[in-house]
Structure formats: C-alpha cells, structure tokens
Amino acid sequence: MPRMVQCVKLGRELPGLDKPPFPGELGQRIYDHVSKQAWDMWPAQSTLIINHYSLNMADPESRKILREQMEEFFFGKDSKMPEGWTPEAVGAGASSKGGGSSKGGGGGASRKK
C-alpha cells in the first residue's frame, strides 16, 4: 500500500512520493505534504516558468528563482487548487464511443443547402 499524505496542493489524502524529490528542507517538506499527483503537475509548470522568465538552469540565480517558484506553487497563499477541481483524464479528448472512428465529430462539418 502506498504511503498516504494530506496533499496541500490538492486538498485531500492521496498517495505520496516514494522518496524526497531532492535533498534539503524543501525536498523533505514536499515529501511530507505533496502527493505524487500534485508533484506530477510541477514539470509542466516549471517549463512555463523557465520559458517565461528565460531562465538558464546553469545559472545559480535562475535555479534559485525556480526553487522559489516551486515553493510558491506548492505552499504559497493561493497554491491550493479550486474546490471541485479534478485533473484531466489520461488521453483527454479521446472518445471510447465508436472505437477509433472520428465519424461525425471534430472538424468543420459540411453544410447542405
């Protein structure tokens, strides 16, 4: 059975990480209070931050900024996801109805006059 944590990001009890994601106090804090599901949201967020601020991960100051943003993402004042929020299902947009056919949906439908 996986280790459970009360996730500060998602606001419910969920499976936690197998080990701290990195050494130090912040890594331990994430291990203790962030679920695997919430941790899996971080790579996309970090990519947005790196691109938006043009961060260079070889630069110690850029790494410091990203670390501060990570702490804000998980533990900041407005970090908790809105009530009722649920993650998108894997393969969102894929319909299980009708197998692999896209008949009748999606593209611009032709109009008959």
C-alpha positions in Angstrom: 0.0 0.0 0.0 1.4 3.4 -0.9 2.3 6.0 1.7 -0.6 8.5 2.0 -0.2 12.2 2.6 -2.7 15.1 3.2 -1.8 17.0 0.0 -1.5 20.7 0.4 -2.0 21.4 -3.3 -5.0 19.2 -4.0 -6.6 19.4 -0.5 -7.2 15.7 0.0 -5.4 12.5 1.1 -3.6 10.9 -1.8 -0.5 8.6 -2.3 2.7 10.4 -1.6 6.1 10.3 -3.3 8.4 7.3 -2.8 11.2 9.5 -1.6 12.0 13.2 -1.2 12.5 14.7 -4.7 15.8 16.3 -3.7 17.8 16.9 -0.6 17.2 19.6 1.9 14.4 21.2 3.8 12.2 22.0 0.8 12.6 18.4 -0.6 11.6 17.0 2.8 8.6 19.4 3.0 7.4 18.3 -0.4 7.8 14.6 0.5 5.8 15.2 3.7 3.0 17.3 2.3 2.7 16.9 -1.5 1.1 14.0 -3.3 2.6 12.2 -6.3 -0.3 13.5 -8.4 0.4 17.1 -7.4 4.2 16.6 -7.9 3.5 15.3 -11.4 1.9 18.8 -12.2 5.3 20.5 -11.5 7.2 19.7 -14.7 4.7 21.5 -16.9 4.6 24.4 -14.5 8.4 24.6 -14.3 8.7 24.6 -18.1 6.3 27.5 -18.3 8.3 29.4 -15.7 11.7 28.6 -17.3 10.4 29.8 -20.7 8.5 32.9 -19.4 11.5 34.2 -17.5 14.1 32.9 -19.9 15.8 31.1 -17.0 19.2 29.4 -17.6 19.4 26.4 -15.4 23.3 26.6 -15.4 22.9 30.0 -13.6 22.6 29.7 -9.8 20.4 32.7 -9.6 18.0 31.1 -12.2 17.9 27.9 -10.1 17.1 30.0 -7.0 14.2 31.7 -8.8 12.8 28.3 -10.0 13.1 26.9 -6.4 11.2 29.9 -5.0 8.5 29.4 -7.7 8.3 25.7 -6.7 7.8 26.6 -3.1 5.1 29.1 -4.1 3.4 26.6 -6.4 3.1 24.0 -3.6 2.9 26.1 -0.4 2.0 29.7 -1.4 -1.1 31.5 -0.2 -3.1 30.8 -3.4 -1.5 27.4 -4.2 -4.4 25.2 -3.4 -6.4 24.1 -6.4 -10.0 25.4 -6.6 -12.7 23.4 -4.8 -14.2 20.8 -7.1 -11.1 20.7 -9.4 -10.3 17.3 -10.9 -7.4 16.5 -13.2 -8.0 15.8 -16.8 -8.3 12.1 -17.6 -5.4 10.4 -19.3 -6.0 10.7 -23.0 -8.5 13.5 -22.5 -10.4 14.2 -25.6 -10.2 10.6 -26.8 -13.6 9.1 -27.0 -14.2 5.5 -26.2 -17.5 5.5 -28.1 -17.4 4.1 -31.5 -13.8 2.8 -31.3 -11.2 4.8 -33.3 -13.7 6.4 -35.6 -14.0 10.2 -35.7 -17.2 9.9 -37.6 -19.4 12.9 -37.0 -17.3 14.9 -34.7 -14.4 17.3 -34.6 -13.7 19.1 -37.8 -15.8 21.6 -39.7 -18.9 19.9 -40.9 -20.1 20.5 -44.4 -23.4 22.3 -44.7 -26.1 21.2 -47.1 -28.1 24.0 -48.8 
